[in-house]
């Protein structure tokens, strides 16, 4: 399963599954989010079958943004077995995200 686009229900369902979940909180109007988009898509392809990688549009899912205290976008949150384990705010190179994923697979 490649890159997922989460709504609240599908996010909660993915979060309830064991394993690693990587969620990119973003918005359509956000320039830095658009810069990070290809990195997130690459991660989804690279880790297909090993981790769930998806995007949460904060304009469409404001409750999820509130739940995780999203104040700046893009924000990428890493979850393992339903628990938040790490968070990165802003545009970063793919290696930054890959390191966290590899350490937690």
DRENTORKOL-3810 file (N, C-alpha, C; in nm, 4 decimals):
REM DRENTORKOL-3810
@n.u->0.0852; n.v->-0.1184; n.w->0.0000; ca.u->0.0000; ca.v->0.0000; ca.w->0.0000; c.u->0.0891; c.v->0.1238; c.w->0.0000
@n.u->0.0733; n.v->0.2064; n.w->-0.0969; ca.u->0.1579; ca.v->0.3253; ca.w->-0.1099; c.u->0.1071; c.v->0.4362; c.w->-0.0171
@n.u->0.1361; n.v->0.5582; n.w->-0.0522; ca.u->0.0991; ca.v->0.6738; ca.w->0.0286; c.u->-0.0514; c.v->0.6772; c.w->0.0532
@n.u->-0.0882; n.v->0.6958; n.w->0.1799; ca.u->-0.2293; ca.v->0.7041; ca.w->0.2164; c.u->-0.2654; c.v->0.8484; c.w->0.2471
@n.u->-0.3915; n.v->0.8822; n.w->0.2225; ca.u->-0.4446; ca.v->1.0130; ca.w->0.2587; c.u->-0.5480; c.v->0.9875; c.w->0.3667
@n.u->-0.5157; n.v->1.0286; n.w->0.4891; ca.u->-0.5983; ca.v->0.9950; ca.w->0.6044; c.u->-0.7092; c.v->1.0950; c.w->0.6305
@n.u->-0.8247; n.v->1.0399; n.w->0.6686; ca.u->-0.9253; ca.v->1.1190; ca.w->0.7382; c.u->-0.9180; c.v->1.0705; c.w->0.8834
@n.u->-1.0000; n.v->1.1242; n.w->0.9706; ca.u->-0.9885; ca.v->1.0878; ca.w->1.1117; c.u->-1.0098; c.v->0.9380; c.w->1.1338
@n.u->-1.1098; n.v->0.8808; n.w->1.0688; ca.u->-1.1402; ca.v->0.7388; ca.w->1.0870; c.u->-1.0275; c.v->0.6496; c.w->1.0355
@n.u->-0.9771; n.v->0.6773; n.w->0.9159; ca.u->-0.8710; ca.v->0.5919; ca.w->0.8613; c.u->-0.7398; c.v->0.6105; c.w->0.9377
@n.u->-0.7163; n.v->0.7312; n.w->0.9899; ca.u->-0.5974; ca.v->0.7542; ca.w->1.0712; c.u->-0.6048; c.v->0.6721; c.w->1.1997
@n.u->-0.7195; n.v->0.6795; n.w->1.2673; ca.u->-0.7361; ca.v->0.6041; ca.w->1.3919; c.u->-0.7235; c.v->0.4544; c.w->1.3680
@n.u->-0.7740; n.v->0.4078; n.w->1.2548; ca.u->-0.7636; ca.v->0.2661; ca.w->1.2197; c.u->-0.6172; c.v->0.2277; c.w->1.1984
@n.u->-0.5417; n.v->0.3097; n.w->1.1258; ca.u->-0.4001; ca.v->0.2820; ca.w->1.1021; c.u->-0.3206; c.v->0.2887; c.w->1.2320
@n.u->-0.3559; n.v->0.3823; n.w->1.3181; ca.u->-0.2867; ca.v->0.3994; ca.w->1.4457; c.u->-0.3085; c.v->0.2792; c.w->1.5379
@n.u->-0.4224; n.v->0.2138; n.w->1.5251; ca.u->-0.4550; ca.v->0.0988; ca.w->1.6102; c.u->-0.3787; c.v->-0.0273; c.w->1.5689
@n.u->-0.3191; n.v->-0.0272; n.w->1.4514; ca.u->-0.2452; ca.v->-0.1437; ca.w->1.4033; c.u->-0.1048; c.v->-0.1444; c.w->1.4630
@n.u->-0.0486; n.v->-0.2628; n.w->1.4870; ca.u->0.0902; ca.v->-0.2676; ca.w->1.5350; c.u->0.1857; c.v->-0.2236; c.w->1.4246
@n.u->0.2999; n.v->-0.1715; n.w->1.4649; ca.u->0.4006; ca.v->-0.1313; ca.w->1.3678; c.u->0.4198; c.v->0.0182; c.w->1.3619
@n.u->0.4877; n.v->0.0608; n.w->1.2561; ca.u->0.5278; ca.v->0.2001; ca.w->1.2415; c.u->0.4318; c.v->0.2761; c.w->1.1501
@n.u->0.3919; n.v->0.3950; n.w->1.1952; ca.u->0.3058; ca.v->0.4848; ca.w->1.1184; c.u->0.3765; c.v->0.6195; c.w->1.1099
@n.u->0.3886; n.v->0.6718; n.w->0.9883; ca.u->0.4493; ca.v->0.8021; ca.w->0.9655; c.u->0.3407; c.v->0.8921; c.w->0.9070
@n.u->0.3099; n.v->1.0014; n.w->0.9767; ca.u->0.2012; ca.v->1.0897; ca.w->0.9339; c.u->0.2543; c.v->1.2307; c.w->0.9079
@n.u->0.2331; n.v->1.2779; n.w->0.7860; ca.u->0.2711; ca.v->1.4128; ca.w->0.7448; c.u->0.1483; c.v->1.5029; c.w->0.7550
@n.u->0.1521; n.v->1.5985; n.w->0.8483; ca.u->0.0434; ca.v->1.6948; ca.w->0.8640; c.u->0.0773; c.v->1.8144; c.w->0.7752
@n.u->-0.0122; n.v->1.8477; n.w->0.6816; ca.u->0.0169; ca.v->1.9453; ca.w->0.5775; c.u->-0.1102; c.v->2.0191; c.w->0.5372
@n.u->-0.0944; n.v->2.1159; n.w->0.4456; ca.u->-0.2090; ca.v->2.1863; ca.w->0.3863; c.u->-0.1740; c.v->2.2214; c.w->0.2417
@n.u->-0.2756; n.v->2.2311; n.w->0.1601; ca.u->-0.2594; ca.v->2.2586; ca.w->0.0165; c.u->-0.1907; c.v->2.3921; c.w->-0.0095
@n.u->-0.2178; n.v->2.4920; n.w->0.0718; ca.u->-0.1662; ca.v->2.6267; ca.w->0.0508; c.u->-0.0237; c.v->2.6463; c.w->0.1032
@n.u->0.0325; n.v->2.5459; n.w->0.1689; ca.u->0.1604; ca.v->2.5564; ca.w->0.2387; c.u->0.2774; c.v->2.5242; c.w->0.1443
@n.u->0.3590; n.v->2.6247; n.w->0.1120; ca.u->0.4738; ca.v->2.6055; ca.w->0.0242; c.u->0.5727; c.v->2.5011; c.w->0.0744
@n.u->0.6172; n.v->2.5110; n.w->0.2009; ca.u->0.7095; ca.v->2.4092; ca.w->0.2522; c.u->0.6493; c.v->2.2678; c.w->0.2490
@n.u->0.5181; n.v->2.2582; n.w->0.2678; ca.u->0.4518; ca.v->2.1274; ca.w->0.2611; c.u->0.4663; c.v->2.0678; c.w->0.1215
@n.u->0.4527; n.v->2.1532; n.w->0.0204; ca.u->0.4670; ca.v->2.1071; ca.w->-0.1177; c.u->0.6102; c.v->2.0621; c.w->-0.1454
@n.u->0.7063; n.v->2.1267; n.w->-0.0812; ca.u->0.8461; ca.v->2.0868; ca.w->-0.0962; c.u->0.8711; c.v->1.9502; c.w->-0.0324
@n.u->0.8049; n.v->1.9243; n.w->0.0792; ca.u->0.8240; ca.v->1.7982; ca.w->0.1512; c.u->0.7454; c.v->1.6836; c.w->0.0877
@n.u->0.6417; n.v->1.7148; n.w->0.0117; ca.u->0.5555; ca.v->1.6129; ca.w->-0.0480; c.u->0.6291; c.v->1.5011; c.w->-0.1207
@n.u->0.7228; n.v->1.5332; n.w->-0.2115; ca.u->0.7940; ca.v->1.4259; ca.w->-0.2814; c.u->0.8761; c.v->1.3366; c.w->-0.1887
@n.u->0.9279; n.v->1.3934; n.w->-0.0805; ca.u->1.0038; ca.v->1.3144; ca.w->0.0169; c.u->0.9116; c.v->1.2125; c.w->0.0836
@n.u->0.7924; n.v->1.2576; n.w->0.1222; ca.u->0.6963; ca.v->1.1684; ca.w->0.1875; c.u->0.6518; c.v->1.0596; c.w->0.0900
@n.u->0.6289; n.v->1.0961; n.w->-0.0355; ca.u->0.5916; ca.v->0.9963; ca.w->-0.1363; c.u->0.7026; c.v->0.8935; c.w->-0.1552
@n.u->0.8267; n.v->0.9393; n.w->-0.1550; ca.u->0.9411; ca.v->0.8478; ca.w->-0.1676; c.u->0.9468; c.v->0.7518; c.w->-0.0493
@n.u->0.9255; n.v->0.8031; n.w->0.0718; ca.u->0.9260; ca.v->0.7176; ca.w->0.1907; c.u->0.8166; c.v->0.6119; c.w->0.1817
@n.u->0.6994; n.v->0.6526; n.w->0.1328; ca.u->0.5876; ca.v->0.5584; ca.w->0.1191; c.u->0.6250; c.v->0.4442; c.w->0.0254
@n.u->0.6921; n.v->0.4757; n.w->-0.0836; ca.u->0.7335; ca.v->0.3720; ca.w->-0.1771; c.u->0.8438; c.v->0.2841; c.w->-0.1213
@n.u->0.9416; n.v->0.3458; n.w->-0.0590; ca.u->1.0564; ca.v->0.2728; ca.w->-0.0040; c.u->1.0144; c.v->0.1766; c.w->0.1060
@n.u->0.9224; n.v->0.2200; n.w->0.1910; ca.u->0.8850; ca.v->0.1393; ca.w->0.3077; c.u->0.7496; c.v->0.0713; c.w->0.2931
@n.u->0.7026; n.v->0.0601; n.w->0.1706; ca.u->0.5761; ca.v->-0.0091; ca.w->0.1443; c.u->0.5850; c.v->-0.1517; c.w->0.1995
@n.u->0.4888; n.v->-0.1884; n.w->0.2828; ca.u->0.4874; ca.v->-0.3209; ca.w->0.3428; c.u->0.5630; c.v->-0.3287; c.w->0.4741
@n.u->0.6404; n.v->-0.2245; n.w->0.5070; ca.u->0.7173; ca.v->-0.2233; ca.w->0.6315; c.u->0.6649; c.v->-0.1190; c.w->0.7300
@n.u->0.6135; n.v->-0.0087; n.w->0.6748; ca.u->0.5590; ca.v->0.1003; ca.w->0.7562; c.u->0.4437; c.v->0.1634; c.w->0.6793
@n.u->0.3509; n.v->0.2214; n.w->0.7526; ca.u->0.2400; ca.v->0.2939; ca.w->0.6918; c.u->0.2807; c.v->0.4409; c.w->0.6856
@n.u->0.2757; n.v->0.4979; n.w->0.5657; ca.u->0.3118; ca.v->0.6376; ca.w->0.5464; c.u->0.1910; c.v->0.7088; c.w->0.4865
@n.u->0.1512; n.v->0.8190; n.w->0.5506; ca.u->0.0341; ca.v->0.8896; ca.w->0.5012; c.u->0.0377; c.v->1.0377; c.w->0.5307
@n.u->-0.0617; n.v->1.1070; n.w->0.4757; ca.u->-0.0735; ca.v->1.2510; ca.w->0.4893; c.u->-0.2076; c.v->1.2859; c.w->0.5537
@n.u->-0.2032; n.v->1.3894; n.w->0.6371; ca.u->-0.3240; ca.v->1.4421; ca.w->0.6999; c.u->-0.3349; c.v->1.5889; c.w->0.6601
@n.u->-0.4386; n.v->1.6234; n.w->0.5841; ca.u->-0.4623; ca.v->1.7621; ca.w->0.5462; c.u->-0.5263; c.v->1.8326; c.w->0.6665
@n.u->-0.4531; n.v->1.9271; n.w->0.7263; ca.u->-0.5009; ca.v->1.9912; ca.w->0.8494; c.u->-0.6244; c.v->2.0771; c.w->0.8263
@n.u->-0.6474; n.v->2.1235; n.w->0.7032; ca.u->-0.7678; ca.v->2.2005; ca.w->0.6739; c.u->-0.8906; c.v->2.1100; c.w->0.6698
@n.u->-0.8718; n.v->1.9860; n.w->0.6247; ca.u->-0.9831; ca.v->1.8919; ca.w->0.6164; c.u->-1.0032; c.v->1.8131; c.w->0.7453
@n.u->-0.8984; n.v->1.8011; n.w->0.8255; ca.u->-0.9036; ca.v->1.7224; ca.w->0.9495; c.u->-0.8510; c.v->1.8043; c.w->1.0675
@n.u->-0.9189; n.v->1.9161; n.w->1.0995; ca.u->-0.8685; ca.v->2.0024; ca.w->1.2077; c.u->-0.8661; c.v->1.9339; c.w->1.3443
@n.u->-0.9539; n.v->1.8368; n.w->1.3653; ca.u->-0.9555; ca.v->1.7682; ca.w->1.4947; c.u->-0.8273; c.v->1.6875; c.w->1.5160
@n.u->-0.7795; n.v->1.6222; n.w->1.4109; ca.u->-0.6526; ca.v->1.5487; ca.w->1.4225; c.u->-0.5373; c.v->1.6453; c.w->1.4492
@n.u->-0.5375; n.v->1.7592; n.w->1.3833; ca.u->-0.4330; ca.v->1.8595; ca.w->1.4071; c.u->-0.4360; c.v->1.9065; c.w->1.5522
@n.u->-0.5539; n.v->1.9297; n.w->1.6056; ca.u->-0.5671; ca.v->1.9705; ca.w->1.7459; c.u->-0.5194; c.v->1.8604; c.w->1.8393
@n.u->-0.5594; n.v->1.7382; n.w->1.8090; ca.u->-0.5246; ca.v->1.6235; ca.w->1.8943; c.u->-0.3738; c.v->1.6119; c.w->1.9148
@n.u->-0.2980; n.v->1.6414; n.w->1.8095; ca.u->-0.1522; ca.v->1.6268; ca.w->1.8168; c.u->-0.0784; c.v->1.7592; c.w->1.8303
@n.u->-0.1527; n.v->1.8658; n.w->1.8608; ca.u->-0.0920; ca.v->1.9951; ca.w->1.8887; c.u->-0.0130; c.v->2.0525; c.w->1.7724
@n.u->-0.0636; n.v->2.0339; n.w->1.6509; ca.u->0.0051; ca.v->2.0840; ca.w->1.5328; c.u->-0.0069; c.v->2.2364; c.w->1.5295
@n.u->0.1063; n.v->2.3032; n.w->1.5431; ca.u->0.1093; ca.v->2.4497; ca.w->1.5409; c.u->0.1764; c.v->2.5025; c.w->1.4153
@n.u->0.2648; n.v->2.4223; n.w->1.3559; ca.u->0.3365; ca.v->2.4594; ca.w->1.2343; c.u->0.3309; c.v->2.3416; c.w->1.1381
@n.u->0.3230; n.v->2.3732; n.w->1.0102; ca.u->0.3253; ca.v->2.2667; ca.w->0.9101; c.u->0.4346; c.v->2.2980; c.w->0.8095
@n.u->0.4942; n.v->2.1968; n.w->0.7499; ca.u->0.4642; ca.v->2.0553; ca.w->0.7705; c.u->0.5198; c.v->2.0042; c.w->0.9038
@n.u->0.4469; n.v->1.9132; n.w->0.9641; ca.u->0.4917; ca.v->1.8398; ca.w->1.0813; c.u->0.4759; c.v->1.6924; c.w->1.0500
@n.u->0.5817; n.v->1.6157; n.w->1.0689; ca.u->0.5779; ca.v->1.4715; ca.w->1.0479; c.u->0.5906; c.v->1.4052; c.w->1.1841
@n.u->0.4917; n.v->1.3233; n.w->1.2189; ca.u->0.4924; ca.v->1.2520; ca.w->1.3466; c.u->0.5097; c.v->1.1033; c.w->1.3198
@n.u->0.5944; n.v->1.0417; n.w->1.3995; ca.u->0.6229; ca.v->0.8990; ca.w->1.3900; c.u->0.5566; c.v->0.8286; c.w->1.5070
@n.u->0.4815; n.v->0.7242; n.w->1.4781; ca.u->0.4144; ca.v->0.6451; ca.w->1.5800; c.u->0.4612; c.v->0.5006; c.w->1.5699
@n.u->0.4808; n.v->0.4363; n.w->1.6849; ca.u->0.5119; ca.v->0.2930; ca.w->1.6854; c.u->0.4136; c.v->0.2258; c.w->1.7797
@n.u->0.3435; n.v->0.1273; n.w->1.7270; ca.u->0.2424; ca.v->0.0546; ca.w->1.8046; c.u->0.1442; c.v->0.1503; c.w->1.8725
@n.u->0.1055; n.v->0.2552; n.w->1.7988; ca.u->0.0038; ca.v->0.3484; ca.w->1.8468; c.u->0.0545; c.v->0.4625; c.w->1.9336
@n.u->0.1835; n.v->0.4626; n.w->1.9672; ca.u->0.2389; ca.v->0.5663; ca.w->2.0543; c.u->0.3307; c.v->0.6588; c.w->1.9751
@n.u->0.3195; n.v->0.7887; n.w->2.0000; ca.u->0.4080; ca.v->0.8845; ca.w->1.9344; c.u->0.5505; c.v->0.8623; c.w->1.9840
@n.u->0.6447; n.v->0.8476; n.w->1.8906; ca.u->0.7841; ca.v->0.8238; ca.w->1.9294; c.u->0.8774; c.v->0.9360; c.w->1.8849
@n.u->0.8361; n.v->1.0146; n.w->1.7874; ca.u->0.9229; ca.v->1.1225; ca.w->1.7391; c.u->0.8396; c.v->1.2198; c.w->1.6562
@n.u->0.8952; n.v->1.3403; n.w->1.6372; ca.u->0.8257; ca.v->1.4439; ca.w->1.5592; c.u->0.9299; c.v->1.5330; c.w->1.4945
@n.u->0.9062; n.v->1.5694; n.w->1.3701; ca.u->0.9928; ca.v->1.6628; ca.w->1.2984; c.u->0.9056; c.v->1.7724; c.w->1.2382
@n.u->0.9478; n.v->1.8973; n.w->1.2574; ca.u->0.8730; ca.v->2.0120; ca.w->1.2070; c.u->0.9567; c.v->2.0815; c.w->1.1003
@n.u->0.8956; n.v->2.1056; n.w->0.9852; ca.u->0.9628; ca.v->2.1757; ca.w->0.8774; c.u->1.0146; c.v->2.0817; c.w->0.7697
@n.u->1.0720; n.v->2.1412; n.w->0.6665; ca.u->1.1254; ca.v->2.0639; ca.w->0.5541; c.u->1.2642; c.v->2.0130; c.w->0.5925
@n.u->1.2834; n.v->1.8837; n.w->0.5750; ca.u->1.4115; ca.v->1.8209; ca.w->0.6056; c.u->1.4446; c.v->1.7217; c.w->0.4952
@n.u->1.5718; n.v->1.6857; n.w->0.4839; ca.u->1.6090; ca.v->1.5869; ca.w->0.3822; c.u->1.5525; c.v->1.4492; c.w->0.4158
@n.u->1.5358; n.v->1.3677; n.w->0.3139; ca.u->1.4805; ca.v->1.2330; ca.w->0.3311; c.u->1.5590; c.v->1.1533; c.w->0.4339
@n.u->1.6903; n.v->1.1737; n.w->0.4404; ca.u->1.7751; ca.v->1.0977; ca.w->0.5329; c.u->1.7328; c.v->1.1164; c.w->0.6781
@n.u->1.6845; n.v->1.2343; n.w->0.7109; ca.u->1.6396; ca.v->1.2612; ca.w->0.8481; c.u->1.5240; c.v->1.1682; c.w->0.8864
@n.u->1.4319; n.v->1.1508; n.w->0.7939; ca.u->1.3155; ca.v->1.0652; ca.w->0.8188; c.u->1.3536; c.v->0.9174; c.w->0.8101
@n.u->1.4395; n.v->0.8852; n.w->0.7133; ca.u->1.4822; ca.v->0.7467; ca.w->0.6940; c.u->1.5510; c.v->0.6942; c.w->0.8198
@n.u->1.6331; n.v->0.7775; n.w->0.8816; ca.u->1.7040; ca.v->0.7373; ca.w->1.0037; c.u->1.6059; c.v->0.6960; c.w->1.1133
@n.u->1.5032; n.v->0.7774; n.w->1.1350; ca.u->1.4041; ca.v->0.7467; ca.w->1.2387; c.u->1.3283; c.v->0.6183; c.w->1.2034
@n.u->1.2904; n.v->0.6040; n.w->1.0783; ca.u->1.2175; ca.v->0.4850; ca.w->1.0371; c.u->1.3033; c.v->0.3608; c.w->1.0563
@n.u->1.4265; n.v->0.3647; n.w->1.0094; ca.u->1.5150; ca.v->0.2481; ca.w->1.0191; c.u->1.5395; c.v->0.2077; c.w->1.1645
@n.u->1.5503; n.v->0.3058; n.w->1.2533; ca.u->1.5741; ca.v->0.2772; ca.w->1.3953; c.u->1.4534; c.v->0.2126; c.w->1.4614
@n.u->1.3354; n.v->0.2249; n.w->1.4013; ca.u->1.2132; ca.v->0.1796; ca.w->1.4676; c.u->1.1385; c.v->0.0688; c.w->1.3949
@n.u->1.1956; n.v->0.0170; n.w->1.2876; ca.u->1.1292; ca.v->-0.0936; ca.w->1.2170; c.u->1.1399; c.v->-0.2222; c.w->1.2968
END
